[in-house]
């Protein structure tokens, strides 16, 4: 009897999400897990969001809240959820078939687990795969350097969220902040090496359209919770401030001037760990030269990249047919992101 299975409550925040919202909704409705409570939290959108919701009236539950940001909308939905397992799926992301069932099976197999997350793929505005999201097995110290948990591919127990909910003061990077605080509160994470969800990258993506703020909020969270902001974040932020490249569609560029500037700026953020930061700053180019020499390439200084970890899911991105060939974006139009 399916009612003996845990109820999974999924929330989708929908503000001006009309362009991709139907894809998100369909990916939930097509799940093969029979005990799902699905709620869409809408605000006063100015696009076709309400028209999309009208098409699904009677099939999904929707509530309306005043516009206070995505974290507040997600929290409003989760606060009304009845499930023992919770998740949220942004209006431009999608689940893979069987994602919810896979997550529940992991929770049942590991009753001590508080958070289950799996592999994911970055997709473009047309739904075509770009590359795997760099997820990896969980280790608490790894969160000190980067967010390797893809939000749409994550599920968590209601009891864990009750003890450690979203920080509603954050308008971006609130998922990274949540994982950090859950880990520090002793929550147990379980990684499922299977492709569970897709994170859509496009110019209106929250991460890409607020790139500078993402850097600032993430670095503030790292400094607040761990007392240390790694060089990769400092250099990436200064590089973005210098050239405006999104560091997703437009790769991060090495600049000796920017690298030099990352020393005083990084030291100002890490006053209590100045020696640690200086050692990381001084050793990184040396390590890059050594790696390049070992690989038989020209010795070009490199820095830690949040995209270079060998942490792809064992199941590759499913090949999804593109609806149309994307038009090449001009350098001025390209934007970066990553949930």
C-alpha positions in Angstrom: 0.0 0.0 0.0 1.6 3.3 -1.1 0.3 5.1 2.0 2.8 3.0 4.0 5.6 4.7 2.1 7.0 8.0 3.4 5.2 11.1 2.1 7.6 13.3 0.1 6.7 17.0 0.0 8.2 19.0 -3.0 7.9 22.7 -3.3 8.5 24.8 -6.4 8.9 28.6 -6.0 7.4 30.3 -9.1 8.1 34.0 -9.7 8.3 34.9 -13.4 9.1 31.2 -14.0 6.6 30.8 -16.9 9.2 30.0 -19.5 10.4 26.8 -17.9 7.8 26.0 -15.3 5.9 23.4 -17.3 9.1 21.3 -17.6 9.6 21.4 -13.9 6.0 20.5 -13.1 6.0 17.6 -15.6 9.2 16.2 -14.2 7.5 16.0 -10.8 4.2 14.6 -12.1 6.0 11.9 -14.1 7.8 10.5 -11.1 7.1 6.8 -10.5 6.9 7.3 -6.7 3.3 7.2 -5.6 3.3 9.2 -2.4 4.2 12.8 -3.4 2.7 16.1 -2.1 3.5 18.8 -4.6 3.0 22.5 -3.9 3.9 25.5 -6.1 4.4 28.8 -4.3 3.7 31.7 -6.6 4.0 35.5 -6.2 2.9 38.4 -8.4 4.5 37.3 -11.6 4.5 39.6 -14.6 5.0 36.8 -17.2 3.0 33.7 -18.2 3.5 31.9 -14.8 -0.1 32.1 -13.9 -1.2 30.9 -17.3 1.0 27.8 -16.8 -0.5 27.2 -13.3 -4.0 27.5 -14.7 -3.2 24.6 -17.1 -2.3 22.4 -14.1 -5.2 23.4 -11.9 -6.5 20.3 -10.2 -3.3 18.4 -10.7 -1.0 20.4 -8.5 -1.6 22.5 -5.4 -0.6 26.2 -5.5 -0.4 28.9 -2.8 0.2 32.6 -3.3 2.5 34.6 -1.1 3.8 38.2 -1.2 7.1 38.6 -3.0 9.9 38.4 -0.4 12.4 36.5 -2.3 12.9 32.8 -3.3 14.1 31.6 0.1 11.0 33.0 1.8 8.7 31.4 -0.9 10.4 28.0 -0.5 10.2 28.3 3.3 6.5 29.2 3.1 5.9 26.0 1.1 8.0 23.8 3.3 6.4 25.1 6.4 3.0 23.8 5.2 4.4 20.5 4.0 3.1 17.3 5.6 5.8 14.9 4.4 8.6 13.4 6.4 10.9 13.9 3.4 11.2 17.4 1.9 12.7 18.9 -1.2 12.4 22.0 -3.4 12.7 22.2 -7.2 13.2 25.6 -8.8 10.9 26.5 -11.6 13.7 26.2 -14.2 15.1 22.9 -13.0 13.9 19.3 -13.6 14.0 15.9 -12.0 15.2 12.8 -13.8 12.7 9.8 -14.0 12.9 7.8 -10.8 14.7 10.5 -8.8 12.2 10.6 -5.9 12.0 6.9 -5.6 15.8 6.6 -5.6 16.0 9.2 -2.8 13.4 7.4 -0.7 15.1 4.1 -1.2 18.3 5.6 0.1 16.5 7.1 3.2 15.0 3.7 3.9 18.3 1.9 3.5 20.0 4.4 5.8 17.6 5.5 8.5 20.3 7.5 10.2 20.7 9.8 7.2 19.3 13.3 7.3 20.1 14.5 3.7 20.3 12.5 0.5 21.7 14.0 -2.6 22.7 12.6 -6.0 24.4 13.4 -9.3 23.1 16.1 -11.5 23.7 17.7 -14.9 23.8 21.3 -16.0 21.5 21.8 -18.9 21.0 24.8 -21.2 17.9 26.9 -21.9 16.7 24.3 -24.4 17.2 21.3 -22.0 20.3 20.0 -23.8 23.0 18.7 -21.4 26.1 20.9 -20.9 28.2 18.9 -18.5 27.9 17.0 -15.2 27.5 19.0 -12.0 30.7 18.3 -9.9 29.0 16.3 -7.1 31.0 14.0 -4.9 30.8 11.8 -1.9 30.2 13.8 1.3 32.9 15.0 3.6 32.2 17.9 6.0 35.5 19.6 5.4 34.9 19.7 1.6 32.0 22.2 2.2 34.6 24.6 3.6 35.9 25.0 0.0 33.0 24.6 -2.3 29.3 23.6 -2.7 29.5 20.1 -4.3 25.8 19.4 -3.5 23.5 20.2 -6.4 20.3 21.6 -4.9 17.6 20.1 -7.2 19.2 16.7 -6.6 18.9 16.9 -2.8 16.2 15.7 -0.4 16.2 16.0 3.4 14.1 14.9 6.4 11.5 17.3 7.8 13.1 16.8 11.2 16.4 18.0 9.9 14.8 21.1 8.4 12.9 21.8 11.6 16.2 22.1 13.4 18.0 24.0 10.7 15.9 25.9 8.2 16.7 28.3 5.4 18.2 31.7 6.3 15.4 34.0 5.0 17.7 37.0 5.0 19.7 35.5 2.0 18.5 36.2 -1.5 21.2 33.9 -3.2 23.4 31.0 -2.1 20.8 30.0 0.6 21.1 26.4 -0.4 24.9 26.4 0.2 24.4 28.1 3.5 21.8 25.5 4.5 24.1 22.6 3.7 26.9 24.2 5.7 24.7 24.8 8.8 23.2 21.3 8.6 26.6 19.8 8.5 27.8 21.9 11.4 24.7 20.8 13.3 25.6 17.2 12.9 23.2 16.2 10.1 24.3 13.1 8.2 24.6 13.2 4.4 24.3 10.3 2.0 25.5 10.6 -1.6 23.8 8.5 -4.3 26.0 8.3 -7.4 23.1 8.4 -9.8 21.8 11.3 -12.1 18.8 12.6 -10.2 18.2 16.1 -11.5 19.1 18.9 -13.9 20.1 22.4 -13.1 19.3 24.8 -15.9 21.9 27.4 -16.8 20.6 30.5 -18.7 21.1 34.3 -18.5 18.1 34.7 -16.1 19.3 32.0 -13.8 19.5 33.3 -10.2 23.2 32.4 -9.8 24.2 33.9 -13.1 22.1 37.0 -13.1 23.4 37.8 -9.5 27.0 36.6 -10.0 28.7 39.2 -7.8 26.2 38.8 -5.0 26.6 35.0 -5.1 30.3 35.5 -4.5 29.8 38.0 -1.7 27.1 36.0 0.1 29.0 32.7 -0.3 32.2 34.2 1.0 30.3 35.8 3.9 28.8 32.4 4.8 32.2 30.7 4.7 33.7 33.4 6.9 30.8 33.3 9.3 30.6 29.5 9.7 34.2 28.4 9.2 36.2 31.6 9.8 38.1 31.2 6.5 37.5 32.2 2.9 39.6 30.0 0.5 41.7 31.5 -2.3 39.5 30.1 -5.0 36.6 32.2 -3.9 38.7 35.3 -3.4 40.4 35.1 -6.8 37.2 34.2 -8.6 35.4 37.2 -7.0 38.2 39.6 -7.9 38.4 38.2 -11.5 34.6 38.7 -11.9 34.9 42.3 -10.6 37.7 43.0 -13.1 36.3 41.5 -16.3 32.7 40.6 -15.6 33.1 37.1 -17.1 30.5 34.7 -15.6 33.0 31.8 -15.1 30.6 29.3 -16.5 29.9 30.0 -20.1 32.9 32.4 -20.1 35.8 30.6 -18.5 37.8 32.1 -15.6 40.9 33.9 -16.9 44.2 33.9 -15.1 45.6 37.4 -14.5 48.8 38.0 -12.6 47.5 41.4 -11.6 44.3 39.9 -10.2 46.3 37.1 -8.5 48.5 39.7 -6.8 45.5 41.6 -5.6 44.0 38.4 -4.1 46.8 38.5 -1.5 45.9 41.7 0.4 42.2 41.3 -0.2 42.2 37.7 1.0 44.3 38.6 4.0 41.7 41.3 4.9 39.0 38.5 4.9 41.1 36.1 6.8 42.7 38.1 9.6 42.5 35.3 12.1 44.1 32.9 9.6 46.6 35.1 7.8 49.4 32.6 7.8 47.1 29.8 6.4 45.9 32.1 3.6 49.4 33.3 2.7 50.6 29.7 2.5 47.7 28.8 0.2 48.3 31.9 -1.9 52.1 31.3 -2.2 51.8 27.5 -2.8 49.1 27.5 -5.4 51.1 28.7 -8.4 54.0 26.4 -7.5 51.6 23.5 -7.3 50.2 24.5 -10.8 53.7 24.5 -12.3 54.5 21.1 -10.8 51.3 19.6 -12.2 51.9 21.1 -15.6 55.5 19.7 -15.7 54.3 16.3 -14.7 51.7 16.3 -17.4 54.3 17.4 -19.9 52.6 20.8 -20.5 54.0 24.3 -20.4 54.3 25.5 -16.8 51.4 27.9 -16.5 50.4 29.0 -13.0 46.9 27.7 -12.1 44.7 28.2 -9.1 42.1 26.0 -7.4 39.0 25.8 -9.6 35.6 24.9 -8.4 34.9 23.1 -11.7 38.1 21.0 -12.0 37.4 18.4 -9.2 37.1 14.8 -10.5 33.7 14.3 -8.9 31.2 13.6 -11.7 28.4 11.1 -10.9 29.0 7.6 -12.1 25.9 7.8 -14.2 26.5 10.3 -17.0 24.0 13.0 -18.0 21.1 11.5 -19.9 21.1 12.6 -23.5 18.2 14.9 -23.8 17.2 16.2 -27.3 17.6 19.9 -27.7 14.4 21.7 -28.8 16.4 24.0 -31.0 20.0 25.0 -31.6 20.9 27.8 -29.2 21.8 31.1 -30.8 25.4 32.0 -30.1 25.5 34.6 -27.4 27.7 37.6 -27.7 30.4 38.0 -25.1 28.4 40.9 -23.6 25.2 38.7 -23.3 26.7 35.5 -21.8 26.1 34.9 -18.1 27.2 32.3 -15.7 25.6 30.3 -12.9 25.5 27.0 -11.0 22.9 25.9 -8.4 
